[in-house]
Amino acid sequence: MFALRTPMIRAAASARAATTAPAASRGLHFLVTLNDFTDKDALARRMATRPSHLVHATELQQKGILMSGGAILDAPSDSGTMVGSYMMYKAESLEHVHELLKDDPYVQGRVWDYENATITPVRIARLGDAVLEATPKKE
């Protein structure tokens, strides 16, 4: 049903950790990619639903849940057609991500092919001072 890009043992361990650790300390991040449906009315549905989707996404961003997101294009240019989306969520669990997706107007409006979503747990690199410390100094 859903693609989870981690070995099953690791995914099960993550799920256990997600249910036992306090929400504030979890800091779980998930990269989600969804393709749009490909029927002849798919792009029209996307464009009609887009305003409510963007309001919803803005609310999630203001709550610190949606870290980043945007359209997947069919060509590497500004004139590419939107054919899907990616999101980086900070969520309590994999189940929380599914709840977030089901509440999205693009899922409710049959823009995204939710049944074939790819949800990948990720660890965000904390850059900044660590990068400066690891960078060789020029003499």
Secondary structure, 3 states (H helix, E strand, C coil): CCEECCCHHHHHHHHHHHHHCCHHHHCEEEEEEEEECCCCCHHHHHHHHHHHHHHHHHHHHHCCCEEEEEEEECCCCCCCCEEEEEEEEEECCHHHHHHHHHCCHHHHCCCECHHHCEEEEECCCCCCHHHHHHCCCCC
